[in-house]
């Protein structure tokens, strides 16, 4: 059994909250540091919180982010109604600045980035968000972390009790699961796969839905 110390971003959002729930339940995780822009109301013996209103300032908090085994970067925003330059600033520039600061403080860290299904690795496609996410994946993959993984989940089902989840999204996910069960992940699978990637590794840096499902099932003391 591992005793991982992990950092999670985006706990006030859909994916980050689900990954947090799995980390708190998973006995391979000994400590969780949430790095949030605003407070998230949850208490647990494993859990710590660091409020960083601007992720570009993460270097100022280096003493608080050292000694961690992994970062599960789940923070993100929708591109709906957003210009490419602003979306790039938030999605690409912020993520890279954050990752580089963590790398400087933890040179043996595993970094996992949540992008999304249909992310564009060529960075040349017509879909803006997919290009920007592809650029982010590509540049993160070049950083000298112990390992770096890019998760591309699609439709996901929440943990019971998740707050940051729209009921209409949950309904859509359940409907899709009936007709295309292989295209739907649970948040438990996503979180468990991230943890297993730290413990066991994975031969691919880009993990599509089938990879995430496979890694979530990897044997271990989960």
N, C-alpha and C positions, 0 to 999 in steps of 0.2 A: 504494500500500500504506500502510495506517495503522500507527501505532505506539502502540496504545492501552495505557493504564495502567488496569487494572481491579481492583476489589475483589470478592471472592467470599465469601459466607457459606455455611455448611452443607457444607463440603468433606468433613466426616466423615460425611455422610449420602449417600443414594442420588443425588439430583438434583445436589447441589452438587459431588460428586465427578465426575460425568459432565461437567458444565459445565467444571470445572477441567481435565479431560483435553483437551477441545476447545480451551480457551484456550491450553494449553501447546503444542498441535500447530499452532494457527492462526497464520500468519505476520503477521496484522494485529494481533496482541497482542504487545506488547513487554515488559510487566511485569504480574505477578499478585500481589496481596496477599491471602492467605487470612486472614480474621478468624475464628478458631475459639475455642470454649470449652475445647477440649482439643487436645493436639498431634496433628497428622496427619503420619505418617511418609512424606514424599516429598521428594526432592531434584531441583531443576531450576534451570538458570541464570536462568530468568524469575521464579522463585518466591520469595516472602517469606511469612513467617507472623507474625501478631500474635495472641497469646493474650489474650482478653478473657473471663474467666469469667462475667461478668454484662453482657449487652449494654446494660443501662441505664446502665452506666458508660462508654460509648464516648466521651463528651465528654472524659474524662480522657486520652484517647489522641489528641486532635485533631492534634497535631504529626505523628503517624504516618499520618494518613489524608487529608492534603491533597495536591492536585495530581493527582487521579485523574479519569479521563474517565467512568467508569461503575462502577456497583455492580450485581452480579447477586445478588440476595438470595434464596438457595435454602434458608435455614434453615427448619425447621419440624418439627412433631411430629404424631403421630396423635392424633385426638380420642377414640379408643376408651377407654371407661371414665373419661373426664374430665368434670368438671362445667363448665358454660358459663363461670362466672366465672374459673376457673383457666385454661381454654383461651383465653379472651379476653385475659387478662393476658399469656400467653406469645405468642399469635399476633398480637393487635392492638397492645396497649400496647408490647410490646418492639419490634416492627417500626417503629412510628411514632416512638418515641424514637430508634431507630437511624437512621432515614431523616432525621429533623430534624437530628441531629448531623452527619451527612455533608453535608447541604445547607448547613449553616453553614460547613463547611470547604471545600466545593467547589460554588460557585454555578453552575457550568457543567456539572454532571454529568448523565448519563443514568442513571435508576434503573429497574431491572427487578425485579419481584416475581413469584415463582412461587406461584400459588394452586392451582388445580386445575380440571379439567373439572367442570361443574355448580355452580360457585360462584354464589351467590345475590346478584346486584346489588341486589335490592330490599331485602335485609336483613330480610325478613319471612317467609321460608319456614319450613317445619317442621324442616328439617335444620340442626342447630346449627352444625356446622363450616362449612357453606356460607354461613350468615348472617354468621358472624364473618369469614370470608375475604372476603365481599362488602363488609362494612364497611371492612375493611383496604384493599381495592382502591379503594373510593370515596374514602377520606380521603387515600391516597397520591396519587391523581390530582389532588387539589387543591393539592398542594405545588408550589412554583415551580421545579422542576427544569428543566433544558434540555429534557428529555423524560422521561416516565414511562410504562412499559409493564407490563401485567399479563398474564403468561403462564398459560394454562390447559391444560397438557398432560394427557393421560390416561395410558394404559398406555405405558411406555417400555422400550426395550431398552438394555442397558448397553454401554459400551465393553469391549473385551477387557481383562482385567486389573483391572477395578474390584473393590475389596475390599468396599465397603459395598452389597452386593446379595444379596438372599436368592434362593437357587436356585429355590425354588418360584415366586417372582414372575417370574423369567426364563422358566420353563417356561410359565406362564400367558400371558405376553406373546407367546411364540412361537406358542402355540395360537391366540390371538385374531388374530394377524397373518395366519394362514392363511385364516380365515373373514371377517375384516374388516380388511384391510390399511390402509385409510384411517384407522382409529382408533388405530393404533399409531405412535409416534414412536421414533426412535433418539436416544440422548443426543447424538450428533453433530449431529443436526438441531436439537435444542433449544439447544445451545451455539452453533452457527453462527448460528442465527436471532437470538440475543441480541447477538452480535457485529455482525451485519449491521444490527440495529436502531440501534446506536450510530453506525455508519458511514453508513448510508443513510436511516435513519428508516423509519417505517411510518405509514400514515394512520389506524390504529386504536390506541387505548390498550389495549383488551382483545383479546388474540390467542388464538383458539381453535385447535384442532389443525390445521385447514386453513390458517389464517394462519401458524402456525409453520412448516409444511411449505413454504409459498410463500416466506416470508422466508428460510428456510434455502437455497433454491435461487437467491436473488438473485445476479446476476452480480457478480463481484468477484475480488480476488486472494486467495481463501481457500486 
